[in-house]
Amino acid sequence: MGFYVDVNGERLSADPVSARPADTRGFGTHVSRLPLGVACLLSLLCLGTMAGAASASSPTIPSNPLSVIVQRPGQVDAQFTGAPFGEIAGGPDHPNGGPLIATYDASGQPGQMYGWGYSTADFESVQAPVLSGSGAADDPYRMVSVYRAGDLQITETLEAVDGDFGFLARYRLENHGVDARRFRLIVAADLDPGPGYGEPGFSYDDEMRTTADYGVGVRDATPPSVIGAENDVQGTGGYFIERAGSNWTAFGEGAAGPYSYEPDHPAVLAAPATTGLTDRVEPDRVDDLIAVQWDAHRAVGLPPGGADTFELDWAFDRWDALSLRTDTVSKPHGSTQTISAYAANHAEPLAGSPLRWSVTGANPAAGSAVLDLNGKASFSWTGRNPGADTLTAFVDRNGDGHKDADEADAGGAFSWTGAPSSPPATGTPPPAATRDVIAPRISVLGPRRAKVRKVLRTKLRLSEPARVTARLTVVRRIAKRLGLPRILSHATPTRTTKPGIVELRLPLSSRVRRRLHRTASVRATLKITATDAAGNARTATLNLRLTH
């Protein structure tokens, strides 16, 4: 195995087992080194089938572009419009995503585990899912179902709004027993938005672990807290976002394995018996599973007739991703450098799109290729002169021959070794130094709606360190009707020191808030610009609905 250049120009390790970006956003330890309870929990939560396409018979929230699919009590999947697969492994028939409940007796000893994991007891349905709402910001789709875990009755409410890339999940637990009930609530998801076993694109032999079933953990502790995993080769991401007033006790992200089909697998009791998740994420590319837990009633039980509510946001992302692969980035001059390219969006190959590339430095070159049905293409250039080259490439989705802000790009630095074929003349300048020419990539996480507050907050995911600016605007007609300027707010410029998730804050003056409260909701536009240290800038535009 050689080195790889991924979408951010990073080199991947040559180790086929632990291949990962050199500057990973995750942190933590491999699942085999986690405490027994956590490793067992992750093992328990992954024992299902691969991802699949949605079934028309499944109860579904028809939100667009992300629908929400409910299958069996406590099992949920989500699917982007037009996508051949859902976001969760095993879906839609047996999605490995949703709540699990670990119960304990009065002395604190572990009892039964309920939910979708292997060797757990199924939830008992009390009320089938009921759908209401229109999908508007002030009237979201709402699907309510009721099921039981012994004496605990769970009312699950899922809310989704058209335009969002996620949904709200709320779990109200009521104790219908005669004694206090001790329990731990876990919400987990085995992320896998790609093909399942036997379907085109699926492979057990992916040495670089770049198929959609794999990802690298991401974590942002700034409220609202985010835990998730991303695949920068396939252009996919899945996240849990904490809700104010419903803070989870712990979180975790790691490998969904090792598998075990023994009926007395220690996960059945070991996970509830320990402290559970350990606030760690896996830095390697793994078959990823994300999970959070609440221990509010782990030591002090929920009293008879008592109730408690827990909620969080599920969020997903998709983007055009371009990755470049080569056997080595350094070669003797006079030889040829060959690059293999792969481009996808949400694990679907960008087939038929032109791939344009150029090289600056000691050996200028340029060309283009067409991505095949698998989203792949290759190209090469010859290093006639020793020195350094800088490669840039992009997927020209609209075929106009120019790099647009929303088109995937990638690049890297290459060197050619050896003495020149003839001594350079006195005063000949050295080969041009390589420079960064790739702009940061921006993805916006969380809902496409926000309540009018003193400070609006939204989370972004950046592919590299950058200075971030933003402004919130409304169209002239709305501004005139409300007596406001078109620009409602400028975000305080933020400079990040590493790639990953960052919070953007936009203050709203009291005058702006008062005027916005005159109407039920307002459509606004958030324009975000990220500029890296080399001066490369990219702008993303997001349509928001402001409510109160």
C-alpha positions in Angstrom: 0.0 0.0 0.0 1.2 3.5 -0.7 0.1 7.0 0.3 -3.2 8.5 -0.6 -4.3 12.1 -1.1 -7.8 12.6 0.1 -10.4 15.4 -0.4 -8.5 17.8 1.8 -5.1 17.0 0.3 -4.2 14.9 3.4 -2.1 11.8 3.1 -3.5 8.6 4.5 -1.5 6.0 6.4 -0.1 3.1 4.3 -1.3 0.8 7.1 -4.3 -1.0 5.6 -5.8 -1.6 9.0 -5.5 1.8 10.7 -5.6 4.1 7.6 -6.9 7.5 8.5 -6.2 11.2 7.7 -3.0 12.4 9.2 -4.9 15.3 10.9 -8.0 13.5 12.0 -10.7 15.3 13.8 -11.5 12.4 16.1 -9.8 11.5 19.3 -9.9 8.5 21.6 -8.9 4.8 21.4 -9.8 1.8 19.4 -12.8 -0.2 20.6 -10.6 -3.1 21.5 -9.0 -0.9 24.1 -12.2 0.5 25.5 -13.4 -0.6 29.0 -15.2 -3.9 28.8 -18.7 -2.4 29.2 -18.3 0.1 26.3 -16.8 -2.5 23.9 -19.6 -4.9 24.8 -22.2 -2.1 24.3 -20.9 -1.3 20.9 -20.9 -5.0 20.0 -24.4 -5.4 21.2 -25.7 -2.4 19.2 -24.4 -3.5 15.8 -25.7 -7.0 15.3 -28.0 -6.4 12.4 -28.1 -6.4 8.6 -26.7 -4.0 6.1 -28.4 -0.8 4.9 -31.2 -1.0 2.4 -33.8 1.0 0.5 -37.0 2.2 2.2 -40.1 0.1 2.0 -43.3 1.8 0.9 -45.2 0.0 3.7 -43.1 1.4 6.5 -44.6 4.3 8.5 -42.9 7.3 7.1 -42.7 11.1 7.8 -42.7 12.4 4.2 -40.4 15.4 4.9 -38.2 16.6 2.1 -35.3 16.2 1.4 -35.0 13.8 4.4 -37.8 11.5 5.2 -38.0 9.6 8.5 -38.9 5.9 8.6 -40.3 4.0 11.6 -40.1 0.3 11.6 -41.1 -1.7 14.7 -41.2 0.0 18.1 -38.1 2.0 18.8 -36.4 1.5 15.4 -35.9 4.4 13.1 -34.2 5.2 9.8 -33.9 8.3 7.6 -33.5 8.6 3.8 -32.7 11.5 1.5 -35.0 12.0 -1.4 -33.8 10.1 -4.4 -31.2 8.2 -2.4 -31.2 4.4 -3.0 -30.3 3.7 0.7 -31.2 4.9 4.1 -28.8 6.3 6.7 -28.9 3.5 9.2 -27.5 0.0 8.8 -30.2 -2.7 8.6 -32.9 -0.3 7.5 -35.6 0.0 6.8 -36.8 -3.5 7.9 -34.4 -3.8 10.9 -32.7 -0.4 11.3 -30.0 -0.5 13.9 -30.9 2.9 15.3 -33.1 4.2 18.1 -33.5 3.9 21.9 -32.4 1.0 24.1 -33.3 0.7 27.8 -31.2 -1.1 30.4 -33.1 -1.9 33.6 -31.9 -2.5 37.1 -33.4 -4.0 40.2 -33.8 -2.2 43.5 -30.2 -3.0 44.6 -28.8 -1.7 41.3 -28.1 -5.1 39.8 -28.6 -5.3 36.0 -31.8 -6.7 34.7 -33.3 -6.9 31.2 -32.1 -4.9 28.2 -34.8 -3.7 25.8 -34.5 -2.4 22.2 -33.2 -3.3 18.8 -29.8 -4.7 19.8 -29.0 -8.4 19.6 -29.9 -10.5 22.7 -32.2 -7.7 23.9 -36.0 -8.0 24.5 -38.2 -6.3 22.0 -40.3 -3.3 23.0 -44.0 -4.2 23.2 -46.2 -2.0 21.0 -49.0 0.0 22.7 -49.9 2.4 20.0 -48.9 2.2 16.3 -47.3 5.3 14.8 -49.7 8.2 14.1 -48.7 11.0 11.7 -49.8 14.6 11.9 -48.6 18.1 10.8 -47.9 19.7 7.4 -44.1 19.9 7.6 -44.0 23.7 8.0 -41.8 25.3 10.5 -44.8 26.3 12.7 -46.6 22.9 12.0 -43.9 20.2 11.8 -44.6 16.7 10.8 -45.1 14.8 14.0 -45.1 11.0 14.4 -46.1 9.6 17.8 -45.9 6.0 18.8 -46.1 4.3 22.2 -44.4 1.1 23.4 -43.4 -0.6 26.6 -40.2 -2.0 28.3 -41.7 -3.9 31.2 -43.3 -1.4 33.6 -41.8 1.5 31.7 -44.0 3.0 28.9 -42.3 5.1 26.2 -44.0 7.7 24.2 -41.8 8.4 21.2 -42.3 11.7 19.3 -40.4 12.4 16.0 -40.7 15.8 14.5 -39.4 16.9 11.0 -39.7 20.0 8.9 -39.3 20.3 5.2 -35.9 21.6 4.2 -34.2 20.1 7.3 -31.4 17.5 7.1 -32.5 16.0 10.4 -35.3 15.5 12.9 -36.1 15.9 16.6 -36.6 12.7 18.7 -38.4 13.0 22.1 -38.8 10.0 24.5 -41.2 10.4 27.4 -40.8 7.5 29.9 -43.6 6.8 32.4 -43.4 4.3 35.3 -46.6 2.2 35.3 -45.3 -0.1 38.0 -45.9 -0.1 41.8 -42.2 0.4 42.7 -39.5 2.9 41.6 -37.8 1.8 38.4 -34.1 2.2 37.8 -32.9 2.4 34.2 -30.5 3.8 31.7 -31.7 5.3 28.4 -29.4 4.8 25.4 -29.9 6.2 21.9 -27.6 4.8 19.3 -27.2 4.5 15.5 -25.1 2.3 13.3 -24.3 4.7 10.4 -24.3 3.2 6.9 -25.8 5.2 4.1 -24.3 3.0 1.4 -25.0 -0.3 -0.3 -25.6 -3.5 1.6 -24.3 -7.0 1.1 -24.7 -8.2 -2.5 -25.5 -4.8 -3.8 -23.4 -2.8 -6.3 -20.6 -0.9 -4.5 -20.5 -3.1 -1.4 -17.1 -4.7 -0.5 -15.7 -6.6 2.4 -12.2 -6.1 1.0 -12.0 -2.3 1.2 -8.5 -2.1 2.7 -8.6 1.7 3.2 -12.1 1.4 4.8 -13.6 4.1 2.7 -17.0 2.6 1.9 -20.0 4.4 3.4 -20.2 2.0 6.3 -16.9 3.5 7.7 -16.2 6.9 9.1 -14.0 9.0 11.4 -15.4 10.3 14.7 -16.2 14.0 15.2 -17.0 15.8 18.4 -17.8 19.3 19.4 -18.3 20.2 23.1 -19.5 23.7 22.5 -23.3 23.8 23.5 -25.2 22.3 21.9 -22.9 19.3 22.0 -22.4 17.2 18.9 -21.2 13.6 18.5 -21.0 12.0 15.1 -19.0 10.4 12.3 -18.1 11.4 8.8 -16.7 9.8 5.6 -14.8 12.4 3.5 -14.4 9.9 0.7 -18.1 9.2 0.2 -19.4 12.6 1.3 -21.5 11.4 4.2 -22.0 12.3 7.9 -24.3 11.4 10.7 -24.7 13.2 14.1 -26.5 13.5 17.4 -27.0 17.0 18.6 -27.8 17.7 22.3 -30.9 19.7 23.2 -30.9 22.3 25.9 -32.4 21.0 29.2 -31.9 17.4 28.1 -28.1 17.0 28.5 -26.9 13.4 28.0 -24.7 11.8 30.7 -22.2 10.4 28.3 -21.5 9.7 24.6 -19.4 7.4 22.5 -18.4 6.7 18.9 -16.5 3.6 17.8 -16.4 0.4 15.8 -19.7 -1.5 15.6 -18.1 -4.8 16.5 -16.7 -7.4 17.1 -19.7 -9.4 16.2 -20.9 -12.3 18.4 -23.9 -14.5 18.0 -23.6 -16.3 21.3 -26.9 -16.1 23.3 -25.0 -15.5 26.5 -22.9 -12.7 25.0 -21.5 -10.6 27.9 -22.9 -7.4 26.4 -26.4 -8.5 27.6 -25.4 -7.8 31.2 -22.0 -6.2 31.0 -23.1 -2.9 29.4 -25.8 -2.1 31.9 -23.5 -3.2 34.8 -20.8 -0.6 34.0 -20.7 3.2 33.7 -21.4 2.7 30.0 -20.1 5.2 27.4 -16.8 7.0 28.2 -17.0 10.3 26.2 -14.5 9.0 23.6 -14.6 8.9 19.8 -12.5 6.6 17.5 -9.8 8.4 15.5 -9.5 5.6 12.9 -11.8 4.8 10.0 -14.1 2.2 11.5 -17.5 0.6 10.9 -18.9 3.5 13.0 -21.7 3.6 15.6 -22.6 6.7 17.6 -24.4 6.5 21.0 -25.4 8.7 23.9 -26.9 7.8 27.3 -28.9 9.3 30.1 -28.3 8.0 33.7 -30.8 10.3 35.5 -32.6 7.3 36.9 -29.7 4.9 37.1 -29.2 5.2 40.8 -32.4 6.9 41.9 -35.4 5.2 40.3 -38.3 6.8 38.6 -41.1 6.8 41.2 -44.5 5.0 40.5 -46.6 7.2 38.3 -43.6 9.4 37.6 -42.4 10.5 34.1 -39.3 12.0 32.6 -38.6 13.3 29.1 -35.4 13.0 27.1 -34.7 14.5 23.6 -32.0 15.1 21.0 -31.7 16.0 17.3 -30.6 13.5 14.7 -28.8 15.1 11.8 -27.3 13.9 8.6 -25.2 15.6 5.9 -24.2 14.9 2.3 -21.7 16.7 0.0 -19.7 16.2 -3.2 -16.4 14.6 -2.2 -13.3 14.1 -4.4 -10.4 11.8 -3.3 -7.1 11.3 -5.1 -4.9 8.2 -4.8 -1.3 7.5 -5.8 1.4 5.1 -4.8 3.9 7.8 -3.7 4.1 11.6 -3.8 7.9 11.6 -4.5 9.4 10.2 -7.7 12.7 10.6 -9.6 12.4 13.2 -12.3 11.8 11.8 -15.8 9.2 9.4 -14.5 5.4 9.6 -14.6 3.0 10.4 -11.7 -0.3 8.6 -12.1 -3.4 9.7 -10.0 -6.5 7.6 -9.5 -9.6 9.8 -8.7 -12.9 8.9 -7.1 -15.8 11.3 -6.7 -19.1 10.7 -4.9 -22.0 12.4 -3.1 -23.6 10.5 -0.3 -21.9 7.3 -1.4 -23.3 7.7 -5.0 -20.6 8.0 -7.7 -20.6 11.2 -9.6 -20.7 9.3 -12.9 -20.3 11.2 -16.2 -19.0 14.4 -14.7 -15.8 16.0 -16.1 -12.8 15.9 -13.8 -10.4 18.8 -14.6 -6.9 19.0 -13.2 -3.9 21.2 -13.4 -0.3 21.2 -12.2 1.9 24.2 -11.3 5.5 24.3 -10.3 8.5 22.6 -11.9 6.4 20.7 -14.5 3.2 22.6 -15.5 0.5 20.4 -17.0 -3.3 20.3 -17.3 -6.0 18.0 -18.6 -9.4 16.5 -18.0 -11.0 13.1 -17.8 -14.6 11.8 -17.5 -15.7 10.0 -14.3 -16.9 6.5 -15.2 -20.0 4.7 -13.9 -18.2 4.0 -10.7 -17.2 7.6 -10.2 -13.5 6.8 -11.1 -11.0 8.3 -13.5 -7.2 8.5 -13.8 -4.7 10.9 -15.2 -0.9 11.4 -15.2 1.9 13.8 -16.0 5.7 13.5 -16.4 8.2 15.2 -14.1 10.8 16.3 -16.7 12.3 18.7 -14.2 13.4 18.1 -10.6 11.6 20.1 -8.0 8.1 20.5 -6.6 4.7 20.4 -8.2 1.2 21.4 -6.9 -1.8 19.4 -8.2 -5.3 20.7 -8.1 -8.4 18.9 -9.4 -12.1 19.5 -9.3 -15.3 17.9 -10.5 -16.9 20.2 -13.1 -20.5 19.2 -12.3 -22.0 21.9 -14.6 -19.4 21.4 -17.4 -18.6 25.1 -17.7 -14.9 24.6 -17.4 -14.6 26.7 -14.3 -14.3 25.8 -10.6 -17.5 26.9 -8.8 -17.8 27.2 -5.1 -20.0 24.2 -4.7 -17.9 21.8 -6.8 -15.7 19.3 -5.0 -11.9 19.8 -5.3 -8.8 18.1 -4.0 -5.1 18.4 -4.4 -1.6 17.8 -3.0 2.1 18.5 -3.2 4.5 16.3 -5.2 8.2 16.2 -5.6 10.7 15.0 -8.3 14.1 14.0 -7.1 17.5 13.9 -8.8 19.9 16.4 -10.4 18.7 18.4 -13.5 19.8 17.0 -16.9 22.1 20.0 -17.4 23.5 22.5 -14.9 21.2 25.5 -14.5 22.5 28.8 -15.8 23.8 31.3 -13.3 21.0 33.2 -11.7 18.3 30.6 -12.7 15.5 30.8 -10.1 14.7 27.7 -8.1 11.5 25.8 -9.0 8.3 27.5 -7.9 7.3 26.8 -4.3 4.2 24.8 -3.8 1.2 26.6 -2.3 -2.2 25.8 -1.0 -4.9 26.4 -3.6 -7.8 24.5 -2.1 -10.6 26.5 -0.5 -12.1 25.2 2.8 -15.3 23.1 2.4 -18.3 24.2 4.5 -21.2 22.1 5.6 -24.0 23.4 7.8 -25.3 21.1 10.6 -28.6 21.2 12.4 -32.1 22.5 11.5 -32.9 25.0 8.7 -35.1 26.9 11.1 -34.3 28.9 14.2 -36.1 30.8 16.9 -35.6 34.5 17.2 -33.2 35.1 20.1 -30.6 37.6 21.2 -28.0 35.3 19.5 -28.8 32.9 16.7 -26.5 29.9 16.8 -25.7 27.4 14.1 -23.0 24.7 13.7 -20.6 24.3 10.7 -18.2 21.6 9.7 -15.0 22.9 8.0 -12.5 20.8 6.1 -9.5 22.9 7.3 -8.7 25.8 9.7 -10.2 29.0 8.4 -11.5 32.5 9.3 -15.3 32.4 9.2 -17.6 35.4 8.5 -21.3 35.4 7.9 -24.3 37.7 7.5 -28.0 37.1 7.8 -30.3 38.9 5.3 -33.9 39.1 4.1 -35.2 40.0 0.7 -36.0 43.7 0.1 -39.8 43.1 0.2 -39.7 41.6 3.7 -37.3 44.2 4.9 -39.5 47.0 3.7 -42.6 45.4 5.2 -41.0 45.0 8.6 -39.1 48.3 8.6 -35.7 46.7 8.8 -32.5 46.8 6.9 -31.9 43.9 4.5 -28.8 42.8 6.6 -30.2 41.6 10.0 -26.9 40.5 11.5 -23.2 40.0 10.9 -21.5 37.1 12.7 -18.6 37.8 14.9 -15.6 36.7 12.8 -14.3 33.3 14.0 -10.9 31.8 13.4 -10.5 28.1 13.9 -7.2 26.3 14.5 -8.2 22.9 13.3 -10.7 21.3 10.9 -14.0 20.1 12.4 -17.2 21.6 13.9 -17.4 25.2 14.9 -20.3 27.3 16.2 -21.4 30.4 14.4 -23.1 33.2 16.5 -25.2 36.0 15.0 -26.4 38.6 17.4 -29.8 40.2 16.8 -30.6 43.7 18.2 -33.7 44.3 20.3 -35.2 46.3 17.4 -34.7 43.5 14.9 -36.2 41.0 17.4 -39.2 43.2 18.0 -39.9 43.6 14.3 -39.5 39.9 13.6 -42.0 39.0 16.3 -44.7 40.8 14.4 -44.9 37.9 12.0 -45.2 34.1 12.6 -42.1 33.3 10.5 -39.7 35.0 8.2 -37.5 33.5 5.4 -33.9 34.6 5.7 -30.6 33.8 4.0 -27.4 33.0 5.8 -24.3 33.6 3.8 -21.1 32.1 5.2 -17.6 32.6 4.0 -14.6 30.6 5.1 -11.1 31.8 4.2 -8.0 29.7 4.9 -4.5 30.9 5.8 -3.5 30.9 2.1 -6.4 33.2 1.2 -8.5 30.6 -0.5 -12.2 31.4 0.2 -15.4 29.5 -0.2 -19.0 30.7 0.4 -22.0 28.7 1.4 -25.6 30.0 1.3 -28.3 28.6 3.6 -32.0 29.4 3.6 -33.4 29.7 7.1 -36.9 30.2 8.5 -36.9 32.4 11.6 -39.8 31.7 14.1 -40.7 32.7 17.6 
